[in-house]
């Protein structure tokens, strides 16, 4: 079972995680603005019992016992009707059910305090309802508990703390809901990032290439900057490094380089120019022969002219790319191109032949002493399935590619190329062992 690549998940998915977290927080804040606001105001009442016969302790015990029975009385019809009359509320707009829902009362434990609370859509309405309910609840208790014919005991529920207008609503809780939205977005972003990374079959790193094919990476060529398309220094350096890596892996005797693009877009005009420039920088002359039907822009003589036994261009850069101006049958290429490549070596140190992955017969004819196969992939575009299909086809033919070149990587490609190589990458005798290790990985 493979370990979860947490570092890669964070590296590739941090943008998704941040964006979804911000969106989640924004949605939470937006939802709070759609919810109705509720303000709460409280009024505090104190139960006082006077008696000419009971002791202070007895009166205190009586108060504690009686105060517990008062909270339900805040919903009594007498209080509800009086609140509506005091505030001149429309009975259709504020029926008894709604006013009861707004009002509540509770007794603080082990005290003779009764807290009357009102929840309303506005701060002023909540304040007015709480004060009105407290006043009329006090009157109701006085009328209920006191007997005009018995003056020995007097019970009074006094309003000691009138309600004041609250400064902020108690709901919705903007900070809490916004925070929960951000946490939900963060969790969703993490799930999406994990899913994208673990299910993404596109080649993005050196380890992706190694895991899919068992082959080493020869070079990572950065894509051209969109802001500064004229600047190609980084790409040229990368191509020069790739040319040096190719020599390190295959030796300096690889005069015929067979390039097999694993997918569409795995090679383009910039890649062709980069390969030629890299060979020039290491002191070698080179030409490119593109046998594909869809090919790069040619220069000088066409491949058709060369096959028709006309002169081969000299080693100048302007005449170093040969393409077909008309379709050439694969059978003819298989028969004639190997001799043409041999003849080209009289004028060029290195001949690069670009071949479609399906042209197995042509690859078999071109592979020989001094020839090596290179597979080109496009970063984050070529899938692991494409690379596996090409390498499998080549291995069935008995051809072991030298390695893989990755095009259009980021300006700061991750992973050291040379450090990712194995002993078997340099020693063909250990290729089978290296391949088995790759599969085990």
C-alpha positions as CSV (number, residue, x, y, z in Angstrom):
1,X,0.0,0.0,0.0
2,X,1.4,3.4,-1.0
3,X,1.9,6.1,1.5
4,X,-0.3,9.1,1.1
5,X,1.8,11.9,-0.4
6,X,0.8,14.6,2.0
7,X,3.6,17.0,0.9
8,X,2.6,16.6,-2.7
9,X,-1.1,17.0,-1.9
10,X,-0.3,20.3,-0.1
11,X,2.0,21.5,-2.8
12,X,-0.4,20.8,-5.7
13,X,-3.6,21.6,-3.9
14,X,-3.0,24.5,-1.6
15,X,-4.6,26.9,-4.0
16,X,-7.8,24.8,-4.1
17,X,-7.7,24.5,-0.3
18,X,-7.3,28.3,0.2
19,X,-9.9,29.2,-2.4
20,X,-12.6,26.9,-1.0
21,X,-11.8,28.0,2.6
22,X,-12.3,31.6,1.6
23,X,-15.4,30.8,-0.4
24,X,-16.8,28.8,2.6
25,X,-16.2,31.7,4.9
26,X,-17.8,34.1,2.4
27,X,-20.8,31.9,2.0
28,X,-21.1,31.7,5.8
29,X,-21.0,35.5,6.1
30,X,-23.5,35.8,3.2
31,X,-25.9,33.4,4.9
32,X,-25.8,35.4,8.1
33,X,-26.9,38.5,6.2
34,X,-29.9,36.6,4.9
35,X,-31.0,35.4,8.3
36,X,-33.3,37.6,10.3
37,X,-31.7,39.4,13.3
38,X,-32.8,38.7,16.8
39,X,-32.2,41.1,19.8
40,X,-32.5,40.1,23.4
41,X,-33.3,42.3,26.4
42,X,-33.7,41.3,30.0
43,X,-35.4,42.8,33.0
44,X,-34.6,41.6,36.6
45,X,-37.2,41.3,39.3
46,X,-36.6,40.7,43.0
47,X,-39.1,38.8,45.2
48,X,-39.6,40.5,48.5
49,X,-41.7,39.0,51.4
50,X,-42.7,41.1,54.4
51,X,-44.3,39.6,57.5
52,X,-45.0,40.8,61.0
53,X,-45.0,37.2,62.4
54,X,-42.3,35.2,60.4
55,X,-38.6,35.5,61.1
56,X,-36.1,36.6,58.5
57,X,-35.0,32.9,57.9
58,X,-38.6,31.8,57.4
59,X,-39.3,34.6,55.0
60,X,-36.2,33.8,53.1
61,X,-37.1,30.1,52.8
62,X,-40.6,31.1,51.7
63,X,-39.2,33.4,49.0
64,X,-36.9,30.7,47.6
65,X,-39.8,28.2,47.4
66,X,-42.3,30.6,45.8
67,X,-40.0,32.2,43.2
68,X,-39.6,28.9,41.4
69,X,-43.3,28.8,40.6
70,X,-43.3,32.2,38.9
71,X,-41.5,31.8,35.5
72,X,-44.4,30.0,33.8
73,X,-46.7,32.9,34.7
74,X,-44.9,35.2,32.1
75,X,-47.0,33.4,29.5
76,X,-50.2,33.9,31.2
77,X,-53.0,35.7,29.2
78,X,-53.0,38.6,31.6
79,X,-49.4,39.4,30.9
80,X,-49.6,38.7,27.1
81,X,-52.7,40.9,26.7
82,X,-51.2,43.7,28.8
83,X,-48.0,43.7,26.8
84,X,-49.9,43.9,23.5
85,X,-52.0,46.8,24.9
86,X,-49.0,48.7,26.3
87,X,-47.1,48.6,23.0
88,X,-50.1,48.9,20.8
89,X,-49.3,45.8,18.8
90,X,-51.6,44.5,16.1
91,X,-53.2,41.3,17.2
92,X,-53.0,39.8,13.6
93,X,-49.3,40.7,13.3
94,X,-48.4,39.7,16.9
95,X,-50.8,36.9,18.0
96,X,-50.5,35.3,21.5
97,X,-48.4,32.5,20.1
98,X,-45.7,34.8,18.8
99,X,-45.6,37.0,21.9
100,X,-45.2,33.8,24.0
101,X,-42.4,32.7,21.8
102,X,-40.7,36.1,22.3
103,X,-41.0,36.0,26.1
104,X,-39.3,33.7,28.7
105,X,-38.5,33.9,32.4
106,X,-36.1,32.0,34.6
107,X,-35.1,32.0,38.3
108,X,-31.4,32.1,39.0
109,X,-30.6,29.2,41.2
110,X,-30.7,29.8,45.0
111,X,-31.7,33.4,44.6
112,X,-35.0,35.3,44.7
113,X,-34.3,36.9,41.4
114,X,-36.5,36.4,38.3
115,X,-35.1,37.3,34.9
116,X,-37.7,38.2,32.3
117,X,-36.2,38.0,28.7
118,X,-37.7,39.2,25.4
119,X,-36.3,38.2,22.0
120,X,-37.5,40.5,19.2
121,X,-36.6,41.6,15.6
122,X,-35.5,45.0,16.8
123,X,-33.6,46.2,19.9
124,X,-36.3,48.7,20.9
125,X,-39.1,46.2,20.6
126,X,-37.2,43.6,22.7
127,X,-36.6,46.3,25.4
128,X,-40.2,47.4,25.5
129,X,-41.6,43.9,25.7
130,X,-39.2,42.9,28.5
131,X,-40.1,45.9,30.6
132,X,-43.8,45.7,29.9
133,X,-43.8,41.9,30.7
134,X,-41.9,42.5,33.9
135,X,-44.3,45.2,35.1
136,X,-47.4,43.2,34.4
137,X,-45.9,40.0,35.8
138,X,-45.2,41.9,39.0
139,X,-48.8,43.1,39.2
140,X,-50.1,39.6,38.5
141,X,-48.0,38.2,41.4
142,X,-49.1,40.9,43.7
143,X,-52.7,40.3,43.0
144,X,-52.4,36.6,43.2
145,X,-50.2,36.3,46.4
146,X,-51.7,39.1,48.5
147,X,-55.0,38.9,50.4
148,X,-56.6,42.2,51.4
149,X,-58.2,40.5,54.4
150,X,-54.9,39.1,55.7
151,X,-52.2,41.7,56.1
152,X,-49.7,39.4,58.0
153,X,-47.9,38.6,54.8
154,X,-47.1,40.9,51.8
155,X,-45.4,39.5,48.7
156,X,-44.0,42.0,46.1
157,X,-42.0,41.3,42.9
158,X,-40.1,44.5,42.3
159,X,-38.4,45.4,39.1
160,X,-34.8,46.2,40.2
161,X,-33.1,46.2,36.8
162,X,-35.1,47.6,33.9
163,X,-34.2,46.3,30.4
164,X,-32.0,48.4,28.2
165,X,-31.7,48.3,24.5
166,X,-29.0,45.8,23.4
167,X,-26.2,47.0,21.2
168,X,-25.9,44.0,18.9
169,X,-28.2,41.1,17.9
170,X,-27.7,37.7,19.6
171,X,-28.4,35.9,16.3
172,X,-27.3,35.2,13.7
173,X,-23.8,34.9,15.1
174,X,-21.7,36.3,12.3
175,X,-18.3,35.3,13.6
176,X,-19.3,31.7,14.5
177,X,-21.1,31.0,11.2
178,X,-18.4,32.6,9.1
179,X,-15.8,30.6,10.9
180,X,-17.8,27.4,10.5
181,X,-18.1,28.2,6.8
182,X,-14.4,28.6,6.5
183,X,-13.8,25.3,8.3
184,X,-16.2,23.5,6.0
185,X,-14.6,25.1,3.0
186,X,-11.2,24.1,4.3
187,X,-12.3,20.5,4.8
188,X,-13.9,20.4,1.4
189,X,-10.7,21.8,-0.2
190,X,-8.6,19.2,1.6
191,X,-10.9,16.4,0.3
192,X,-10.7,17.8,-3.3
193,X,-6.9,18.2,-3.1
194,X,-6.5,14.6,-1.9
195,X,-8.8,13.3,-4.5
196,X,-7.1,15.3,-7.3
197,X,-3.6,14.1,-6.3
198,X,-4.4,10.5,-5.6
199,X,-6.5,10.0,-8.8
200,X,-4.5,12.2,-11.1
201,X,-2.8,10.0,-13.7
202,X,-1.1,12.8,-15.4
203,X,2.7,13.0,-15.2
204,X,3.9,15.9,-13.0
205,X,7.0,14.8,-11.2
206,X,10.1,12.7,-11.7
207,X,8.7,10.1,-9.4
208,X,5.5,9.9,-11.5
209,X,7.7,9.0,-14.5
210,X,9.7,6.5,-12.5
211,X,6.6,4.9,-11.0
212,X,4.9,4.5,-14.4
213,X,7.8,3.4,-16.6
214,X,10.8,2.6,-14.5
215,X,12.8,4.9,-16.7
216,X,15.0,7.8,-15.6
217,X,14.2,11.4,-16.5
218,X,16.8,12.9,-18.8
219,X,15.6,16.5,-18.7
220,X,12.9,18.8,-17.5
221,X,12.3,21.6,-20.0
222,X,10.4,24.6,-18.5
223,X,7.5,26.1,-20.5
224,X,8.0,29.5,-22.1
225,X,7.0,32.4,-19.9
226,X,3.7,34.0,-21.0
227,X,4.8,37.4,-19.6
228,X,8.2,37.3,-21.3
229,X,7.9,34.9,-24.3
230,X,11.1,36.3,-25.8
231,X,13.1,35.0,-22.9
232,X,14.3,31.4,-23.4
233,X,17.5,31.3,-21.3
234,X,16.0,28.9,-18.8
235,X,14.8,26.5,-21.5
236,X,18.2,26.5,-23.3
237,X,20.0,25.8,-20.1
238,X,17.5,22.9,-19.5
239,X,18.1,21.5,-23.0
240,X,21.9,21.8,-22.5
241,X,21.5,19.9,-19.2
242,X,19.4,17.3,-20.9
243,X,22.0,16.8,-23.6
244,X,24.7,16.3,-20.9
245,X,22.5,13.9,-19.0
246,X,21.9,11.9,-22.2
247,X,25.7,11.5,-22.6
248,X,26.0,10.5,-18.9
249,X,23.3,7.8,-19.3
250,X,24.0,6.5,-22.7
251,X,27.6,7.5,-23.4
252,X,28.9,9.8,-26.2
253,X,28.4,7.3,-29.0
254,X,24.6,7.8,-29.4
255,X,24.7,9.5,-32.8
256,X,21.1,8.6,-33.7
257,X,18.5,9.7,-31.2
258,X,15.0,8.3,-31.8
259,X,12.5,10.5,-30.1
260,X,9.0,9.0,-29.5
261,X,6.4,11.5,-28.2
262,X,4.1,9.7,-25.8
263,X,1.1,12.0,-26.4
264,X,-0.1,15.0,-28.4
265,X,1.9,18.1,-27.6
266,X,4.8,16.1,-26.2
267,X,7.1,17.8,-28.8
268,X,6.7,21.1,-30.6
269,X,8.7,23.7,-32.5
270,X,10.4,25.1,-29.4
271,X,11.5,21.6,-28.4
272,X,13.0,21.0,-31.8
273,X,14.9,24.3,-31.7
274,X,16.0,23.6,-28.2
275,X,17.4,20.2,-29.1
276,X,19.4,21.7,-32.0
277,X,20.7,24.6,-29.8
278,X,21.7,22.2,-27.0
279,X,23.8,20.1,-29.4
280,X,25.4,23.2,-30.7
281,X,26.3,24.4,-27.2
282,X,28.0,21.1,-26.4
283,X,30.0,21.3,-29.7
284,X,28.1,19.0,-31.9
285,X,26.2,19.5,-35.2
286,X,22.7,18.0,-35.4
287,X,19.7,17.7,-37.6
288,X,16.1,16.6,-37.0
289,X,14.1,14.3,-39.2
290,X,10.4,14.4,-38.4
291,X,8.5,11.4,-39.8
292,X,5.1,12.2,-38.4
293,X,2.2,13.4,-40.5
294,X,1.6,16.3,-38.1
295,X,5.0,17.7,-37.7
296,X,7.0,20.9,-36.8
297,X,8.0,23.5,-39.3
298,X,10.7,22.4,-41.7
299,X,13.7,24.2,-43.0
300,X,15.8,23.7,-46.1
301,X,15.3,20.5,-48.0
302,X,12.2,18.4,-47.3
303,X,12.3,14.8,-46.2
304,X,10.7,13.9,-49.6
305,X,13.6,15.4,-51.4
306,X,16.1,13.6,-49.3
307,X,14.4,10.2,-49.9
308,X,14.4,11.0,-53.6
309,X,18.2,11.0,-53.4
310,X,18.6,14.7,-53.7
311,X,21.4,16.5,-51.8
312,X,21.4,16.6,-48.0
313,X,21.6,20.0,-46.5
314,X,24.8,21.1,-44.8
315,X,25.1,21.3,-41.1
316,X,24.0,24.9,-40.8
317,X,21.2,25.4,-38.3
318,X,18.9,27.0,-40.9
319,X,18.9,23.7,-42.9
320,X,18.8,21.2,-40.1
321,X,15.2,20.2,-39.9
322,X,13.7,17.8,-42.5
323,X,9.9,17.2,-42.7
324,X,7.6,15.7,-45.2
325,X,5.7,18.2,-47.5
326,X,3.6,15.2,-48.6
327,X,2.5,12.0,-46.9
328,X,5.2,9.3,-47.0
329,X,4.1,5.7,-46.7
330,X,5.5,3.9,-43.6
331,X,6.7,1.1,-45.8
332,X,8.9,3.5,-47.7
333,X,10.3,5.0,-44.5
334,X,11.1,1.6,-43.1
335,X,12.9,0.6,-46.3
336,X,14.8,3.9,-47.1
337,X,15.1,6.0,-44.0
338,X,17.8,3.9,-42.2
339,X,20.2,4.4,-45.2
340,X,19.3,8.1,-45.3
341,X,20.2,8.5,-41.6
342,X,23.5,6.7,-42.2
343,X,24.2,9.2,-45.0
344,X,23.3,12.1,-42.8
345,X,25.9,11.2,-40.3
346,X,28.5,12.3,-42.9
347,X,27.3,15.9,-42.4
348,X,25.9,15.8,-38.8
349,X,27.3,14.5,-35.6
350,X,23.8,13.7,-34.2
351,X,20.6,12.8,-36.2
352,X,17.4,13.2,-34.2
353,X,14.5,11.2,-35.7
354,X,11.0,11.8,-34.4
355,X,8.8,8.7,-34.8
356,X,5.2,8.1,-33.9
357,X,4.7,5.6,-31.1
358,X,2.8,3.2,-33.4
359,X,5.6,3.1,-36.0
360,X,7.1,-0.1,-34.5
361,X,8.6,-1.3,-37.7
362,X,10.4,1.9,-38.3
363,X,11.8,2.0,-34.8
364,X,13.1,-1.5,-35.1
365,X,14.9,-0.6,-38.3
366,X,16.5,2.6,-36.8
367,X,17.5,1.0,-33.5
368,X,21.0,-0.3,-33.8
369,X,24.6,0.4,-32.7
370,X,25.0,4.0,-31.8
371,X,21.2,4.6,-31.6
372,X,19.1,5.3,-28.6
373,X,15.4,5.8,-27.9
374,X,14.1,8.8,-25.9
375,X,10.5,9.2,-24.9
376,X,9.0,12.7,-24.7
377,X,6.1,13.6,-22.3
378,X,4.3,16.8,-21.6
379,X,4.2,17.9,-17.9
380,X,0.6,17.7,-16.5
381,X,-0.8,16.7,-19.9
382,X,0.6,13.3,-20.8
383,X,-1.0,10.6,-18.7
384,X,0.7,7.7,-17.0
385,X,-1.3,5.4,-19.2
386,X,0.2,6.9,-22.4
387,X,3.7,6.5,-21.0
388,X,3.1,2.9,-19.9
389,X,1.6,2.1,-23.4
390,X,4.7,3.4,-25.2
391,X,7.3,1.8,-22.9
392,X,5.4,-1.5,-23.0
393,X,5.4,-1.4,-26.8
394,X,9.1,-0.7,-26.9
395,X,9.9,-3.5,-24.4
396,X,7.9,-6.0,-26.4
397,X,10.1,-5.1,-29.3
398,X,13.2,-5.6,-27.2
399,X,14.0,-1.9,-27.1
400,X,15.1,-0.3,-23.8
401,X,14.6,3.5,-23.9
402,X,17.4,5.6,-22.5
403,X,15.0,7.8,-20.6
404,X,12.2,10.4,-20.6
405,X,12.3,14.1,-21.4
406,X,9.5,16.2,-19.7
407,X,8.4,19.3,-21.6
408,X,6.6,22.4,-20.3
409,X,7.5,21.9,-16.6
410,X,7.3,24.7,-14.2
411,X,10.1,27.2,-13.9
412,X,11.2,25.6,-10.7
413,X,10.7,21.9,-11.4
414,X,10.7,19.7,-8.4
415,X,13.2,17.0,-7.9
416,X,16.9,16.6,-8.8
417,X,17.3,14.8,-12.1
418,X,20.7,13.2,-11.4
419,X,19.8,12.2,-7.8
420,X,16.8,10.3,-9.1
421,X,19.0,8.0,-11.3
422,X,19.8,4.4,-10.3
423,X,22.8,2.2,-11.1
424,X,20.7,0.3,-13.6
425,X,19.9,3.5,-15.5
426,X,23.6,3.7,-16.5
427,X,24.3,-0.1,-16.8
428,X,22.0,-1.9,-19.4
429,X,23.0,-5.2,-17.9
430,X,21.0,-4.3,-14.8
431,X,18.0,-3.0,-16.7
432,X,15.9,-6.0,-15.8
433,X,16.7,-5.6,-12.1
434,X,16.0,-1.9,-12.3
435,X,12.6,-2.5,-14.0
436,X,11.6,-5.0,-11.3
437,X,12.5,-2.5,-8.6
438,X,10.4,0.1,-10.4
439,X,7.5,-2.2,-10.4
440,X,8.0,-3.0,-6.8
441,X,8.0,0.7,-5.9
